Amino acid sequence: MKILDLFCGAGGFSFGFTPHSNDTNLAIDIGSSALETYVLNYPEAKIWQVDIHDLHSIQIEEVLGGFPDIIIASPPCEEFSKANPESQRPAAERIYGEGTARLLLDTIRIVGDLSPRVFVIENVAAILHAGGKEIILREFERVGIDNVVFNMVRAHQHGNPSKRLRVFISNLRMDLPRKKALTVMESIGNLPALGLDSLFNPDETSPNHLTYPLSDDRLKAVRKTRWGQGARHFRVSKTKTLPNWVRLFPDRLSTSINGLSRYIHPYENRILTVREHARLMSYPDSFTFVGAIDSQYNQVGESVPPLISQLIAQEARAYLG
């Protein structure tokens, strides 16, 4: 089975599919750090660093050695993020503009050219608003695809420890099994201690479980921050700000883990580690991230939770028989 992963990032979306690809999957992304993480965790996969906007489908077919059975993709969605001040503009201005949202069109183009038996495109749910859904349907129709299903998936309803609403655009109607998710401390509470406490068990380590350095001013703000509050804020309009560096509740699900956001430990006065972010996104501890520390956080937050990937892969395998 040949699998093509567009905008593969660190490999969260590939997680459920690669065990069944017989090492014939091709992962494409423009980011070097994310691809380093991908190849570290999927050493048998073919990796290609290229701007998908400049890529022809014939080139993909040649590198993959044939047409893919499955295409999965996570094109960038910054223009549709609620944290983006431009997010209120009509969808047409964003999708047909000069920003990264236009890469959705390239994804649809490649899907139409390569005609996989299954395709699944992940994006933020807001891409369907302000005319976005109609644009997507029209663009698929242009490439000869009229069977398009918009699967709304709330990751925490299926066992992911953090909240995450995404749309999975596919030719499959998905019915993912429900499962209760772990709370924050149930997810991260058994990781090795950090700081001075680590001296008592020096042999206990976990990949990417390192303290995020803080200046004195930021540490002071962290100490004052209560559960559910943010130590920092960023402005998204003249009248609206959103919290960042939120201290998570210990006995609740985590809020959505996003690439540019950081989170405060429920009990300790520190930012969560990359490994704790990964735990809250259902990554196993065996999955290792590389690159600069901020890139590692982004790789986790910008990915599809591996648990959701596994459930979607099960749907795809059932369809393909």
C-alpha positions as YAML, in Angstrom:
chain: A
units: angstrom
residues:
- id: 1
  name: MET
  ca: [0.00, 0.00, 0.00]
- id: 2
  name: LYS
  ca: [1.46, 3.35, -1.05]
- id: 3
  name: ILE
  ca: [0.81, 6.34, 1.20]
- id: 4
  name: LEU
  ca: [1.51, 10.00, 0.43]
- id: 5
  name: ASP
  ca: [1.70, 12.42, 3.38]
- id: 6
  name: LEU
  ca: [1.56, 16.08, 2.28]
- id: 7
  name: PHE
  ca: [2.65, 18.72, 4.80]
- id: 8
  name: CYS
  ca: [3.78, 15.80, 6.94]
- id: 9
  name: GLY
  ca: [5.38, 17.87, 9.72]
- id: 10
  name: ALA
  ca: [6.82, 15.71, 12.48]
- id: 11
  name: GLY
  ca: [4.65, 12.74, 11.49]
- id: 12
  name: GLY
  ca: [1.62, 12.72, 13.76]
- id: 13
  name: PHE
  ca: [-0.78, 12.05, 10.88]
- id: 14
  name: SER
  ca: [1.46, 9.29, 9.51]
- id: 15
  name: PHE
  ca: [1.48, 7.47, 12.85]
- id: 16
  name: GLY
  ca: [-1.55, 5.29, 12.20]
- id: 17
  name: PHE
  ca: [-0.80, 4.65, 8.55]
- id: 18
  name: THR
  ca: [2.90, 3.76, 8.35]
- id: 19
  name: PRO
  ca: [2.64, 0.32, 10.02]
- id: 20
  name: HIS
  ca: [0.56, -0.79, 7.01]
- id: 21
  name: SER
  ca: [2.51, 0.88, 4.21]
- id: 22
  name: ASN
  ca: [5.28, -1.72, 3.80]
- id: 23
  name: ASP
  ca: [7.81, 1.10, 3.77]
- id: 24
  name: THR
  ca: [6.32, 2.65, 0.63]
- id: 25
  name: ASN
  ca: [5.21, 5.95, 2.12]
- id: 26
  name: LEU
  ca: [6.42, 9.33, 0.88]
- id: 27
  name: ALA
  ca: [6.42, 12.30, 3.26]
- id: 28
  name: ILE
  ca: [6.67, 15.83, 1.89]
- id: 29
  name: ASP
  ca: [7.20, 19.09, 3.78]
- id: 30
  name: ILE
  ca: [9.15, 22.31, 3.43]
- id: 31
  name: GLY
  ca: [10.38, 22.46, 7.04]
- id: 32
  name: SER
  ca: [13.81, 20.95, 7.68]
- id: 33
  name: SER
  ca: [13.46, 20.47, 11.46]
- id: 34
  name: ALA
  ca: [10.11, 18.71, 11.16]
- id: 35
  name: LEU
  ca: [11.53, 16.42, 8.48]
- id: 36
  name: GLU
  ca: [14.50, 15.59, 10.72]
- id: 37
  name: THR
  ca: [12.01, 14.49, 13.37]
- id: 38
  name: TYR
  ca: [10.02, 12.54, 10.77]
- id: 39
  name: VAL
  ca: [12.98, 10.58, 9.42]
- id: 40
  name: LEU
  ca: [14.18, 9.84, 12.97]
- id: 41
  name: ASN
  ca: [10.86, 8.20, 13.81]
- id: 42
  name: TYR
  ca: [10.13, 6.69, 10.37]
- id: 43
  name: PRO
  ca: [13.59, 5.71, 9.09]
- id: 44
  name: GLU
  ca: [12.24, 3.62, 6.21]
- id: 45
  name: ALA
  ca: [10.06, 6.36, 4.74]
- id: 46
  name: LYS
  ca: [10.98, 8.43, 1.70]
- id: 47
  name: ILE
  ca: [11.43, 12.08, 2.65]
- id: 48
  name: TRP
  ca: [11.19, 15.03, 0.30]
- id: 49
  name: GLN
  ca: [11.80, 18.65, 1.31]
- id: 50
  name: VAL
  ca: [10.04, 20.82, -1.26]
- id: 51
  name: ASP
  ca: [7.47, 23.60, -1.60]
- id: 52
  name: ILE
  ca: [4.30, 21.75, -2.60]
- id: 53
  name: HIS
  ca: [3.08, 24.81, -4.52]
- id: 54
  name: ASP
  ca: [5.90, 24.19, -7.02]
- id: 55
  name: LEU
  ca: [5.41, 20.44, -7.17]
- id: 56
  name: HIS
  ca: [3.91, 18.55, -10.12]
- id: 57
  name: SER
  ca: [1.95, 15.37, -9.51]
- id: 58
  name: ILE
  ca: [4.04, 13.50, -12.09]
- id: 59
  name: GLN
  ca: [7.11, 14.12, -9.93]
- id: 60
  name: ILE
  ca: [5.33, 12.59, -6.92]
- id: 61
  name: GLU
  ca: [4.34, 9.54, -8.95]
- id: 62
  name: GLU
  ca: [7.95, 9.04, -10.06]
- id: 63
  name: VAL
  ca: [9.41, 9.33, -6.54]
- id: 64
  name: LEU
  ca: [6.71, 7.17, -4.96]
- id: 65
  name: GLY
  ca: [7.00, 4.56, -7.68]
- id: 66
  name: GLY
  ca: [3.36, 4.68, -8.71]
- id: 67
  name: PHE
  ca: [0.07, 6.19, -7.67]
- id: 68
  name: PRO
  ca: [-0.70, 6.41, -3.93]
- id: 69
  name: ASP
  ca: [-3.50, 4.34, -2.44]
- id: 70
  name: ILE
  ca: [-3.98, 6.91, 0.32]
- id: 71
  name: ILE
  ca: [-3.22, 10.62, 0.51]
- id: 72
  name: ILE
  ca: [-3.22, 12.33, 3.90]
- id: 73
  name: ALA
  ca: [-2.53, 16.04, 4.18]
- id: 74
  name: SER
  ca: [-2.44, 18.88, 6.72]
- id: 75
  name: PRO
  ca: [-2.06, 22.11, 4.73]
- id: 76
  name: PRO
  ca: [-1.32, 25.25, 6.78]
- id: 77
  name: CYS
  ca: [-4.29, 27.06, 8.29]
- id: 78
  name: GLU
  ca: [-2.84, 30.20, 9.87]
- id: 79
  name: GLU
  ca: [-5.23, 32.51, 8.02]
- id: 80
  name: PHE
  ca: [-8.19, 30.70, 9.58]
- id: 81
  name: SER
  ca: [-6.87, 30.60, 13.14]
- id: 82
  name: LYS
  ca: [-8.90, 32.62, 15.65]
- id: 83
  name: ALA
  ca: [-5.59, 34.05, 16.85]
- id: 84
  name: ASN
  ca: [-5.02, 35.65, 13.43]
- id: 85
  name: PRO
  ca: [-6.22, 39.28, 13.20]
- id: 86
  name: GLU
  ca: [-7.14, 38.63, 9.55]
- id: 87
  name: SER
  ca: [-9.41, 35.68, 10.39]
- id: 88
  name: GLN
  ca: [-12.61, 37.68, 9.80]
- id: 89
  name: ARG
  ca: [-11.94, 38.24, 6.11]
- id: 90
  name: PRO
  ca: [-14.03, 36.24, 3.58]
- id: 91
  name: ALA
  ca: [-12.68, 32.74, 2.95]
- id: 92
  name: ALA
  ca: [-12.22, 33.52, -0.75]
- id: 93
  name: GLU
  ca: [-9.75, 36.32, 0.03]
- id: 94
  name: ARG
  ca: [-7.69, 33.94, 2.11]
- id: 95
  name: ILE
  ca: [-7.83, 30.74, 0.04]
- id: 96
  name: TYR
  ca: [-7.25, 32.55, -3.26]
- id: 97
  name: GLY
  ca: [-4.80, 35.03, -1.77]
- id: 98
  name: GLU
  ca: [-1.02, 35.02, -1.46]
- id: 99
  name: GLY
  ca: [-0.81, 33.44, 2.01]
- id: 100
  name: THR
  ca: [-0.37, 29.82, 3.02]
- id: 101
  name: ALA
  ca: [-4.12, 29.10, 2.82]
- id: 102
  name: ARG
  ca: [-3.73, 28.76, -0.95]
- id: 103
  name: LEU
  ca: [-1.85, 25.52, -0.31]
- id: 104
  name: LEU
  ca: [-5.25, 23.90, 0.23]
- id: 105
  name: LEU
  ca: [-5.79, 24.39, -3.50]
- id: 106
  name: ASP
  ca: [-2.52, 22.62, -4.26]
- id: 107
  name: THR
  ca: [-3.60, 19.75, -2.02]
- id: 108
  name: ILE
  ca: [-6.88, 19.39, -3.92]
- id: 109
  name: ARG
  ca: [-4.98, 19.62, -7.23]
- id: 110
  name: ILE
  ca: [-2.66, 16.77, -6.26]
- id: 111
  name: VAL
  ca: [-5.54, 14.64, -4.95]
- id: 112
  name: GLY
  ca: [-7.35, 15.15, -8.25]
- id: 113
  name: ASP
  ca: [-4.27, 14.31, -10.32]
- id: 114
  name: LEU
  ca: [-3.28, 11.17, -8.42]
- id: 115
  name: SER
  ca: [-6.80, 9.81, -7.73]
- id: 116
  name: PRO
  ca: [-6.08, 7.90, -4.50]
- id: 117
  name: ARG
  ca: [-8.59, 5.37, -3.25]
- id: 118
  name: VAL
  ca: [-8.75, 7.33, 0.01]
- id: 119
  name: PHE
  ca: [-7.87, 10.94, 0.79]
- id: 120
  name: VAL
  ca: [-8.06, 12.73, 4.14]
- id: 121
  name: ILE
  ca: [-7.25, 16.44, 4.50]
- id: 122
  name: GLU
  ca: [-7.05, 17.88, 8.01]
- id: 123
  name: ASN
  ca: [-7.67, 21.53, 8.79]
- id: 124
  name: VAL
  ca: [-9.20, 23.89, 11.34]
- id: 125
  name: ALA
  ca: [-12.98, 23.84, 11.43]
- id: 126
  name: ALA
  ca: [-13.11, 27.57, 10.72]
- id: 127
  name: ILE
  ca: [-12.03, 26.93, 7.13]
- id: 128
  name: LEU
  ca: [-15.64, 25.96, 6.43]
- id: 129
  name: HIS
  ca: [-16.94, 29.37, 7.47]
- id: 130
  name: ALA
  ca: [-17.41, 32.57, 5.46]
- id: 131
  name: GLY
  ca: [-17.88, 30.64, 2.22]
- id: 132
  name: GLY
  ca: [-15.00, 28.22, 2.73]
- id: 133
  name: LYS
  ca: [-17.09, 25.05, 2.49]
- id: 134
  name: GLU
  ca: [-18.57, 26.10, -0.84]
- id: 135
  name: ILE
  ca: [-15.12, 26.94, -2.21]
- id: 136
  name: ILE
  ca: [-13.76, 23.55, -1.18]
- id: 137
  name: LEU
  ca: [-16.66, 21.69, -2.80]
- id: 138
  name: ARG
  ca: [-16.28, 23.73, -5.98]
- id: 139
  name: GLU
  ca: [-12.53, 23.10, -6.19]
- id: 140
  name: PHE
  ca: [-12.99, 19.36, -5.71]
- id: 141
  name: GLU
  ca: [-15.64, 19.39, -8.42]
- id: 142
  name: ARG
  ca: [-13.15, 21.04, -10.77]
- id: 143
  name: VAL
  ca: [-10.77, 18.08, -10.39]
- id: 144
  name: GLY
  ca: [-13.56, 15.56, -10.91]
- id: 145
  name: ILE
  ca: [-14.36, 14.64, -7.30]
- id: 146
  name: ASP
  ca: [-17.95, 15.02, -6.15]
- id: 147
  name: ASN
  ca: [-17.87, 12.69, -3.11]
- id: 148
  name: VAL
  ca: [-16.59, 14.97, -0.36]
- id: 149
  name: VAL
  ca: [-17.40, 14.49, 3.32]
- id: 150
  name: PHE
  ca: [-16.63, 17.02, 6.07]
- id: 151
  name: ASN
  ca: [-15.92, 14.98, 9.22]
- id: 152
  name: MET
  ca: [-15.88, 17.13, 12.35]
- id: 153
  name: VAL
  ca: [-13.65, 15.49, 14.95]
- id: 154
  name: ARG
  ca: [-13.34, 16.60, 18.57]
- id: 155
  name: ALA
  ca: [-10.19, 14.74, 19.56]
- id: 156
  name: HIS
  ca: [-10.94, 14.61, 23.29]
- id: 157
  name: GLN
  ca: [-14.17, 12.70, 22.60]
- id: 158
  name: HIS
  ca: [-12.05, 9.87, 21.23]
- id: 159
  name: GLY
  ca: [-9.47, 9.63, 24.01]
- id: 160
  name: ASN
  ca: [-7.01, 12.45, 23.24]
- id: 161
  name: PRO
  ca: [-6.02, 14.19, 26.52]
- id: 162
  name: SER
  ca: [-6.37, 17.69, 25.06]
- id: 163
  name: LYS
  ca: [-9.28, 19.40, 23.37]
- id: 164
  name: ARG
  ca: [-8.94, 19.82, 19.62]
- id: 165
  name: LEU
  ca: [-11.64, 20.46, 17.03]
- id: 166
  name: ARG
  ca: [-10.63, 19.76, 13.44]
- id: 167
  name: VAL
  ca: [-12.35, 18.97, 10.16]
- id: 168
  name: PHE
  ca: [-11.14, 15.96, 8.18]
- id: 169
  name: ILE
  ca: [-12.17, 16.42, 4.55]
- id: 170
  name: SER
  ca: [-12.36, 13.02, 2.91]
- id: 171
  name: ASN
  ca: [-14.16, 10.69, 0.54]
- id: 172
  name: LEU
  ca: [-14.97, 8.62, 3.65]
- id: 173
  name: ARG
  ca: [-17.65, 9.25, 6.22]
- id: 174
  name: MET
  ca: [-15.96, 8.55, 9.54]
- id: 175
  name: ASP
  ca: [-17.51, 7.21, 12.72]
- id: 176
  name: LEU
  ca: [-14.63, 7.18, 15.17]
- id: 177
  name: PRO
  ca: [-15.16, 5.23, 18.41]
- id: 178
  name: ARG
  ca: [-15.73, 7.26, 21.58]
- id: 179
  name: LYS
  ca: [-13.39, 6.94, 24.55]
- id: 180
  name: LYS
  ca: [-12.95, 8.90, 27.77]
- id: 181
  name: ALA
  ca: [-9.78, 10.97, 27.79]
- id: 182
  name: LEU
  ca: [-7.29, 11.26, 30.64]
- id: 183
  name: THR
  ca: [-6.96, 14.43, 32.68]
- id: 184
  name: VAL
  ca: [-3.80, 16.53, 32.61]
- id: 185
  name: MET
  ca: [-2.16, 14.93, 35.64]
- id: 186
  name: GLU
  ca: [-3.28, 11.45, 34.62]
- id: 187
  name: SER
  ca: [-1.42, 12.09, 31.36]
- id: 188
  name: ILE
  ca: [1.79, 13.71, 32.59]
- id: 189
  name: GLY
  ca: [1.94, 12.96, 36.32]
- id: 190
  name: ASN
  ca: [4.25, 9.94, 36.07]
- id: 191
  name: LEU
  ca: [6.99, 11.61, 34.04]
- id: 192
  name: PRO
  ca: [10.41, 11.92, 35.71]
- id: 193
  name: ALA
  ca: [10.84, 14.81, 38.14]
- id: 194
  name: LEU
  ca: [12.68, 17.94, 37.01]
- id: 195
  name: GLY
  ca: [14.86, 20.50, 38.76]
- id: 196
  name: LEU
  ca: [16.22, 19.65, 42.20]
- id: 197
  name: ASP
  ca: [13.76, 16.76, 42.57]
- id: 198
  name: SER
  ca: [15.51, 14.98, 39.70]
- id: 199
  name: LEU
  ca: [18.59, 14.52, 41.91]
- id: 200
  name: PHE
  ca: [16.75, 11.83, 43.85]
- id: 201
  name: ASN
  ca: [16.28, 9.67, 40.73]
- id: 202
  name: PRO
  ca: [19.09, 10.63, 38.33]
- id: 203
  name: ASP
  ca: [18.56, 7.55, 36.13]
- id: 204
  name: GLU
  ca: [14.95, 8.39, 35.32]
- id: 205
  name: THR
  ca: [14.82, 10.32, 32.06]
- id: 206
  name: SER
  ca: [12.45, 10.76, 29.15]
- id: 207
  name: PRO
  ca: [13.19, 12.19, 25.66]
- id: 208
  name: ASN
  ca: [12.38, 15.90, 25.25]
- id: 209
  name: HIS
  ca: [11.58, 16.25, 28.96]
- id: 210
  name: LEU
  ca: [13.71, 19.30, 29.71]
- id: 211
  name: THR
  ca: [12.90, 22.48, 31.61]
- id: 212
  name: TYR
  ca: [12.02, 25.50, 29.47]
- id: 213
  name: PRO
  ca: [14.25, 28.40, 30.61]
- id: 214
  name: LEU
  ca: [12.47, 31.46, 32.00]
- id: 215
  name: SER
  ca: [13.65, 34.98, 32.76]
- id: 216
  name: ASP
  ca: [13.08, 36.32, 36.27]
- id: 217
  name: ASP
  ca: [10.18, 38.50, 35.09]
- id: 218
  name: ARG
  ca: [8.43, 35.62, 33.36]
- id: 219
  name: LEU
  ca: [8.99, 33.32, 36.32]
- id: 220
  name: LYS
  ca: [7.39, 35.94, 38.57]
- id: 221
  name: ALA
  ca: [4.36, 36.08, 36.26]
- id: 222
  name: VAL
  ca: [4.13, 32.29, 36.21]
- id: 223
  name: ARG
  ca: [4.10, 32.11, 40.01]
- id: 224
  name: LYS
  ca: [1.13, 34.50, 40.15]
- id: 225
  name: THR
  ca: [-0.91, 32.62, 37.56]
- id: 226
  name: ARG
  ca: [-3.83, 30.50, 38.78]
- id: 227
  name: TRP
  ca: [-5.50, 27.52, 37.12]
- id: 228
  name: GLY
  ca: [-7.20, 28.53, 33.90]
- id: 229
  name: GLN
  ca: [-5.49, 31.93, 33.75]
- id: 230
  name: GLY
  ca: [-2.76, 33.06, 31.36]
- id: 231
  name: ALA
  ca: [0.55, 34.58, 32.41]
- id: 232
  name: ARG
  ca: [0.78, 36.30, 29.04]
- id: 233
  name: HIS
  ca: [-1.69, 37.57, 26.44]
- id: 234
  name: PHE
  ca: [-1.51, 38.41, 22.77]
- id: 235
  name: ARG
  ca: [-3.69, 40.87, 20.87]
- id: 236
  name: VAL
  ca: [-5.78, 39.61, 17.96]
- id: 237
  name: SER
  ca: [-7.66, 42.87, 17.35]
- id: 238
  name: LYS
  ca: [-7.98, 46.37, 18.76]
- id: 239
  name: THR
  ca: [-10.47, 45.16, 21.35]
- id: 240
  name: LYS
  ca: [-9.66, 41.46, 21.85]
- id: 241
  name: THR
  ca: [-6.79, 39.54, 23.42]
- id: 242
  name: LEU
  ca: [-6.30, 35.82, 24.00]
- id: 243
  name: PRO
  ca: [-4.45, 34.22, 26.94]
- id: 244
  name: ASN
  ca: [-1.18, 32.37, 26.48]
- id: 245
  name: TRP
  ca: [0.95, 30.56, 29.04]
- id: 246
  name: VAL
  ca: [-2.22, 29.20, 30.65]
- id: 247
  name: ARG
  ca: [-1.87, 27.20, 33.86]
- id: 248
  name: LEU
  ca: [-3.71, 23.95, 33.23]
- id: 249
  name: PHE
  ca: [-6.22, 22.46, 35.65]
- id: 250
  name: PRO
  ca: [-4.81, 19.21, 37.07]
- id: 251
  name: ASP
  ca: [-8.08, 17.25, 37.08]
- id: 252
  name: ARG
  ca: [-9.51, 18.40, 33.76]
- id: 253
  name: LEU
  ca: [-8.78, 17.80, 30.11]
- id: 254
  name: SER
  ca: [-6.07, 20.01, 28.71]
- id: 255
  name: THR
  ca: [-7.02, 22.96, 26.57]
- id: 256
  name: SER
  ca: [-6.02, 22.71, 22.91]
- id: 257
  name: ILE
  ca: [-2.26, 22.25, 22.45]
- id: 258
  name: ASN
  ca: [-1.27, 24.69, 19.70]
- id: 259
  name: GLY
  ca: [2.09, 25.28, 18.07]
- id: 260
  name: LEU
  ca: [2.81, 28.80, 19.28]
- id: 261
  name: SER
  ca: [1.20, 28.40, 22.70]
- id: 262
  name: ARG
  ca: [2.91, 27.34, 25.91]
- id: 263
  name: TYR
  ca: [1.28, 26.02, 29.08]
- id: 264
  name: ILE
  ca: [2.08, 26.16, 32.78]
- id: 265
  name: HIS
  ca: [2.28, 23.00, 34.88]
- id: 266
  name: PRO
  ca: [-0.74, 22.63, 37.22]
- id: 267
  name: TYR
  ca: [1.38, 22.53, 40.38]
- id: 268
  name: GLU
  ca: [4.93, 23.55, 39.47]
- id: 269
  name: ASN
  ca: [6.00, 27.06, 38.53]
- id: 270
  name: ARG
  ca: [7.34, 26.19, 35.10]
- id: 271
  name: ILE
  ca: [6.31, 25.79, 31.49]
- id: 272
  name: LEU
  ca: [5.38, 22.29, 30.39]
- id: 273
  name: THR
  ca: [8.14, 20.41, 28.62]
- id: 274
  name: VAL
  ca: [7.96, 19.27, 25.00]
- id: 275
  name: ARG
  ca: [7.38, 15.72, 26.27]
- id: 276
  name: GLU
  ca: [4.45, 16.88, 28.39]
- id: 277
  name: HIS
  ca: [3.00, 18.63, 25.35]
- id: 278
  name: ALA
  ca: [3.49, 15.40, 23.41]
- id: 279
  name: ARG
  ca: [1.76, 13.34, 26.11]
- id: 280
  name: LEU
  ca: [-1.23, 15.69, 25.94]
- id: 281
  name: MET
  ca: [-1.32, 15.11, 22.17]
- id: 282
  name: SER
  ca: [-1.22, 11.28, 22.61]
- id: 283
  name: TYR
  ca: [2.35, 10.81, 21.36]
- id: 284
  name: PRO
  ca: [4.12, 7.78, 22.86]
- id: 285
  name: ASP
  ca: [7.34, 8.50, 24.75]
- id: 286
  name: SER
  ca: [9.25, 6.56, 22.09]
- id: 287
  name: PHE
  ca: [8.50, 9.33, 19.58]
- id: 288
  name: THR
  ca: [11.42, 11.76, 19.74]
- id: 289
  name: PHE
  ca: [11.48, 15.37, 18.54]
- id: 290
  name: VAL
  ca: [14.60, 17.16, 17.30]
- id: 291
  name: GLY
  ca: [15.53, 20.73, 16.36]
- id: 292
  name: ALA
  ca: [15.49, 23.99, 18.28]
- id: 293
  name: ILE
  ca: [13.31, 23.89, 21.40]
- id: 294
  name: ASP
  ca: [10.64, 26.25, 20.00]
- id: 295
  name: SER
  ca: [10.53, 24.20, 16.81]
- id: 296
  name: GLN
  ca: [9.89, 21.07, 18.87]
- id: 297
  name: TYR
  ca: [6.93, 22.71, 20.61]
- id: 298
  name: ASN
  ca: [5.58, 23.81, 17.24]
- id: 299
  name: GLN
  ca: [6.02, 20.34, 15.75]
- id: 300
  name: VAL
  ca: [3.85, 18.87, 18.52]
- id: 301
  name: GLY
  ca: [1.17, 21.56, 18.47]
- id: 302
  name: GLU
  ca: [0.81, 21.70, 14.69]
- id: 303
  name: SER
  ca: [0.32, 17.96, 14.24]
- id: 304
  name: VAL
  ca: [-2.57, 15.53, 14.11]
- id: 305
  name: PRO
  ca: [-2.70, 13.59, 17.40]
- id: 306
  name: PRO
  ca: [-1.35, 10.07, 16.73]
- id: 307
  name: LEU
  ca: [-4.37, 8.56, 18.48]
- id: 308
  name: ILE
  ca: [-6.69, 10.25, 15.97]
- id: 309
  name: SER
  ca: [-4.43, 9.13, 13.12]
- id: 310
  name: GLN
  ca: [-4.74, 5.52, 14.29]
- id: 311
  name: LEU
  ca: [-8.54, 5.73, 14.39]
- id: 312
  name: ILE
  ca: [-8.72, 7.30, 10.92]
- id: 313
  name: ALA
  ca: [-6.31, 4.68, 9.56]
- id: 314
  name: GLN
  ca: [-8.62, 1.98, 10.87]
- id: 315
  name: GLU
  ca: [-11.51, 3.56, 8.96]
- id: 316
  name: ALA
  ca: [-9.42, 3.69, 5.80]
- id: 317
  name: ARG
  ca: [-8.30, 0.06, 6.09]
- id: 318
  name: ALA
  ca: [-11.89, -1.08, 6.64]
- id: 319
  name: TYR
  ca: [-12.95, 0.80, 3.52]
- id: 320
  name: LEU
  ca: [-10.12, -0.61, 1.43]
- id: 321
  name: GLY
  ca: [-10.75, -4.13, 2.68]
...
